[in-house]
Amino acid sequence: MKKIFGLMLVVVLASCNDAIDIRQPGRLDAANAFQSVEDLNSGLLAVYNQWDLTPEISLSANFTDEIAIGFDSGGQGFALYDFVINAGSAAAFDFWVRNYRVNNRATILIEAASNVEPSDSELADYNDILAQAHFIRAYANFELLLYFSPNPRDDSSLAAPVIDFVAPLQIQPRRDTTGELFDYINSDITTALSLSSTQSDPTFVSIDAINALRARIALTRGNFAQAETLATQLLNSYGLANRTQYANMFFDADNTEIILKLERVLNDDYDGQVNTGSVNTGGGWAGSVFAFVNATLAGSPYFEMDRSVFDLLDPADIRYNVNVSPTSIISPDYVNDPDPITNDILVIQKYPGSSGRPLMNDLKVFRSSEMLLIAAEAKVAGPSQDLAGAAQLLKQLRDARFGSAQPLDSFNSAQEAFQAILQERKIELVYEGHRYKDLKRLGVAAGVGISRDPIACTLQSGACELPASDFRFTLPI
């Protein structure tokens, strides 16, 4: 009797599995959705559509020393501004979920591609689609590593899980090590580089974009010779924009310096306001990270430029014009002003808008100026400690931005050089999502942490400084 009951139980369980594992004829799974190279290309565009930089822009600005609370604030971003970040914070949730969503979508496409047989005439396109999918997956996992690994140069430190398959909904993976996650990232980059046939393209992944990511990763990992070589090659290929080209770049009208950007256009999925004041943006106009309506005084800025940024900007530097709205109210004696909230309103203009849509602009993934700054940092951090070479690169950048010859720095130590590089990165890459990562990577060596203008931050909450060694430079899980 027990044997009969056991057999019946097996049959029942098998029947249950059959019932839930039925493949419905009309079901649109990957095998049905991707049957041609054209289908794969459509799938690739859908993967691109998941890729967004506004959460990085928001976290970096709100948490570090790039913004002050604006006069038109309704309470947006107060917790993050006060350095409150925990496992329940929007930042931790967004960076985890968004990047694993990108990873999953790319993996679905990569696995589905194995069922598509391209013709000889389609093979180059087929390979290029796969190259881009592998690259985007690598980029997403590198972002996970940067934010969730406490030390990206320590292979034994815990990072995020490696999910190299289409995961079921109920998966509860363990954390993998930094070394294991880097192996996954590097495997994707190697595959992307072997399959890509497009040298350059400002709006789609190319060989140049792959090498830009390799340069960024090499700097993060401490592979300074490789970082300098790759960055220098890209800097030589693209050069630096002149002042007119630089200004036009932020109106999306010039691509001189652009290695890769994410286009944002009218009526796309990002044509709308972000969840203002939250890193969990859900996509939207990059400029709405700072203002409700437009990049002017009348545009309801809820975040303003922190004075620590403004005081670094010279009016003769084109970066002043790009970042500071001409509608700003600038106190002539800020330090002694009795009412700085009213008399000193620095409106951020990095994302003025395009195509008639205020606050909507393309998102710059890699620019040649970042490559220059990578090369400068690698020169200082490398075994030769080339302080003079780094100073020359910084002068090259400033010469381009001022349109005239600028003084050459003379560094007495690596720490001095690192401080100058961090300062130049703060000016050049402000509001592009770099400051948080820069301080985590270089802040301790430079002796630089978050340092907000003391007047504005004291009026807000008193959260003015945070050392780069603080645990909050790693997002909690």
Stockholm file with secondary structure:
# STOCKHOLM 1.0

chainA/1-477         MKKIFGLMLVVVLASCNDAIDIRQPGRLDAANAFQSVEDLNSGLLAVYNQWDLTPEISLSANFTDEIAIGFDSGGQGFALYDFVINAGSAAAFDFWVRNYRVNNRATILIEAASNVEPSDSELADYNDILAQAHFIRAYANFELLLYFSPNPRDDSSLAAPVIDFVAPLQIQPRRDTTGELFDYINSDITTALSLSSTQSDPTFVSIDAINALRARIALTRGNFAQAETLATQLLNSYGLANRTQYANMFFDADNTEIILKLERVLNDDYDGQVNTGSVNTGGGWAGSVFAFVNATLAGSPYFEMDRSVFDLLDPADIRYNVNVSPTSIISPDYVNDPDPITNDILVIQKYPGSSGRPLMNDLKVFRSSEMLLIAAEAKVAGPSQDLAGAAQLLKQLRDARFGSAQPLDSFNSAQEAFQAILQERKIELVYEGHRYKDLKRLGVAAGVGISRDPIACTLQSGACELPASDFRFTLPI
#=GR chainA/1-477 SS CHHHHHHHHHHHHHHHHHHHSCCCTTCCCHHHHCCSHHHHHHHHHHHHHHCCCHHHHHHHHHHTTSEEECTTCSSTTHHHHTTCCCTTSHHHHHHHHHHHHHHHHHHHHHHHHTTCCCCGGGHHHHHHHHHHHHHHHHHHHHHHHHHHCSCTTCTTSBCCCCCCSCCCTTCCCCCCBHHHHHHHHHHHHHHHHHHCCCSCCTTSCCHHHHHHHHHHHHHHHTCHHHHHHHHHHHHHHHCCCCHHHHHHHTTTCCCTTEEEEECCCTTSTTCSCCCTTCSCCCSCCGGGGTBSSCSSGGGCBSEEECHHHHTTCCTTSHHHHHHBCTTCBCCTTGGGCSCHHHHCBCCBCSCCEETTEETCCCEEEEEHHHHHHHHHHHHHHSTTCCHHHHHHHHHHHHHHHHTSCCCCCCCSSHHHHHHHHHHHHHHHTTTTTCHHHHHHHHHHHHTCCEECCHHHHHHHTSCCEECTTSGGGSCCC
#=GC SS_cons         CHHHHHHHHHHHHHHHHHHHSCCCTTCCCHHHHCCSHHHHHHHHHHHHHHCCCHHHHHHHHHHTTSEEECTTCSSTTHHHHTTCCCTTSHHHHHHHHHHHHHHHHHHHHHHHHTTCCCCGGGHHHHHHHHHHHHHHHHHHHHHHHHHHCSCTTCTTSBCCCCCCSCCCTTCCCCCCBHHHHHHHHHHHHHHHHHHCCCSCCTTSCCHHHHHHHHHHHHHHHTCHHHHHHHHHHHHHHHCCCCHHHHHHHTTTCCCTTEEEEECCCTTSTTCSCCCTTCSCCCSCCGGGGTBSSCSSGGGCBSEEECHHHHTTCCTTSHHHHHHBCTTCBCCTTGGGCSCHHHHCBCCBCSCCEETTEETCCCEEEEEHHHHHHHHHHHHHHSTTCCHHHHHHHHHHHHHHHHTSCCCCCCCSSHHHHHHHHHHHHHHHTTTTTCHHHHHHHHHHHHTCCEECCHHHHHHHTSCCEECTTSGGGSCCC
//
